[in-house]
């Protein structure tokens, strides 16, 4: 670990931290010295496994069941994080849903769910965090390279939801900069997770679009998030930052 980028003694909340990118982020923040809370909707066993890994490595972690479509659940998760660890320094908005369909067939239910989890949750969580964060606070959204490039049909609503995080990030950076809180959005490309595995049905079409010729790894995204959470990134705010293997190049 680079001591200059240490987050020792900080407290963090990772929304959607039980698997994939979120789990990797939780483990990486804990490895940097942060106490970490993660939320999950279902799959308590997966969330408990992340917590167990962190605790066995000498860290502090808790899991909180919270649906990111619920304002009350998000606000409760922020409060529980602060209560458990005595502070609140880092928010990672990682929870997200993906629904793909031609716009003619895209259901209103999928539209509402996408906006609730991918956009509204980020606003509610950021609002709750901003109320309790002090100098040096960090808000990091997990967006998508699809905010800048959507190369296949059926992804309009998903791309819209991730583009919204870019505007939210820029606006929050202005709102919270005077308080010493930075706000950024990390935009991964295809990453090898259970939602879109590197050997899955979408890989044959996506890999040729990647300049590096492979899917990203959750740990690569996590290291980027950890950098943004640390003191060396204090002058980075309002930024949309690609980690997409050249997908949008």
N, C-alpha and C positions, 0 to 999 in steps of 0.2 A: 504493500500500500504506500502511496506517495503521501508523506506526512503533510506536505503543503496543501493537500486536498482533503485533509482529514475532516470528517463530520462527527468526530468523537463527542459524545454527550448530547447530540441533537436528537430530536424526536420526529418521527415521520409517520405519515399515513399513506398507504398505497391502496387506492380504490381498485378493486379487482386484482387482488394480489395472491390468489391461490394457485395460479397456473400460468404457463406461458411467460410472456414478457413481464407481467406483474410479479410473478414469483421470483424471477431472476432479479428484478429491481429490488425486491424486498431483501433478498439474500445479499445483494451487493451493498446496499445501504447499511445493513447490519455488519457486514465485513468491514465497513469504514468506520464503525463505532457508533452508529445511530441505533436508538431503540425504535422498533418498527411495529406498527399496527397494520394489519391487512384486512380487507373486507372480502366477503364472498357471499354469493346468493345461495347456491347449492353446493354440494360436495364438501361437507365439513371435513372429511378425511384428508382431502388434498390440502385444505387450509391448515389443518393441524400438522401435516407433514412439513410444511414450510416453517411453521413456528418451531417444531421440534428440531429441525435442522439448525435454525438460528440459535436456539437455546443450547443445544449440544456443542455448538462452536463457541459458547461463552457469551452470547448476546442476549438481548431482551426482546421479546416479541409477544404479541397477542393477536388473536383472530376475532373479528367482529362480523356477525351475520348482518348484512345490510344490502338491500336491493337499491342500486343506484338510481332506479326510477322513482324512489321515494325521497322527497325532501327531508322528511322527519328522520329517516334512517341515516341519511348522509350527515345531517347535523348532529345526530346522536353519536355517530362514529368519530366525528371531530372531537366532541366532548369527552368520549371515552378514551381517546388517545391522549388528550391533555391530562385527564385525571390519572391515567395509568402511569404516565411518564413525567408528569410535572411540568409540561410545556408542550409547545407545538411549533415546529420549525420548518418542516418540509411536507408539502402536499404533492402527491403524484396522482393525477387523474388518469388512470389507466383503464377503467371499466369501459367496455364498448360492446356493441352488437353489430352484426353484419347481416343485412338482408339484401339479396340480389334478385331483381326481377325487372322485366321491361316496364316502363312507366305506365303503360296501359293496364298492366296487371298488378301494379304495386298496391298492396292493400293499405287502407287507412290505419289499420292496427299496426302494421310494420312501420309506417311513417311515424306514428305517435311514439312507438317504442324506440325507434332510432333517435328521434329528437330528444326524448326523455333521458336516455342513457348517454348518448354521445355528446349532447350539447347542454341541455338543462342541468344535468348532474354536475358538469364542470363549473357552471355558474354558481350553483348552490354551494358546492364544496369550496369554491374560491371565496365566496362571500363569508362563509363560516370561518374559514381559515384566516382571512384578512382581519377579522375581528379580534383574533387572539394572537396572531403572529407579531413578533417584534422585529427590530433591526436584524438584517441577515436572513429573513425568511425567504423561502423558495417555493414557488408554485410552478410545477412542471406538468404540462398536458402531454399525453401520448396521442398524437394525431396519426396521420398517414400520408405517405407520398401521393396517395390518390387525391389529396387536396390540390395537387398541381398537375397530376396526370392520371386520367381515367381512360385506359386504352381499350376497354371492352364494354359492351352494352350491358345494361342492367344495373350499373353502379351509381346512377345519378344521385339518389338520395344519400347513399353512404358518402360519396364524394362531397356533397353539400354539407353534410354534418361535420366532416373533417375540415373543410374550408372555413366553417364557422369558428373553429378553434383558433385559426390564424387571426381573425378580427378580434376575437375575445382576448387573445394574448397581447395584441398591440394596445388595446384599450386598457387592460388591467395594468400593463407596464406603466402607463401614464398615471393611472389612479394610485398605484402602490409604490412607485419609485420614491416619492418623498418620505415614505416610511422605511426605506431600505430593503424593500421586498422585491425580488426579481421574479419575472413571469416569462416563461418560454414554452414553446411547443416543439417536441421531438417528433419527427415524421419518418417512421420506419417504412421500408419497402417490404416485400415478401420476407417473412421470418418463419423459421421452422418451428411451428407450434402445432398443437392439436387442432386448432381452427383452420390452419392452412399448411399442412405438413409438406416438407420438401419432396416427399415421394407420393404426394396426394394427387387428386385429379386435375388440379389447376396448375401444377408445376410445369407440365410440358409446354404450356402457353406462356408462363411467366418467366421461366429461366432464360429464354432467348432475349428477353427485354432487359436483363440485368447485365450491366457492363462487366461485372466481376464474374459472371457466369454461375452464380450460386445464390441460394437463399442466405439471408442473414441468420445469426444465432441470437437467441434471447439475451445471452450474456454480453454480446456486443452492444445491444441497445442499453442494457443495464449500466454498463461502464460509462456510457455517454450521459445517462441520467445522473449517475453519481458525480460526475465532473460538474454538471450544472448545479448540483446540490451543494457543492463545496465552495470554499472561500476564493479559490482561484477564478471562479466564474462570476464574481461579483459585478463585473462591468458588462455582462451579457444579459440583456432583457428586451422583451418585445420581439424576440427572434423566432423565426420558423426554421428549424434546423433539420436538414435531411440526413438520414442514415439508411440509405436505400440501395446501396450497391450500384448506384448509377441508373436506377430504374427511370428516373425523370430526366436524365442527362440528355 
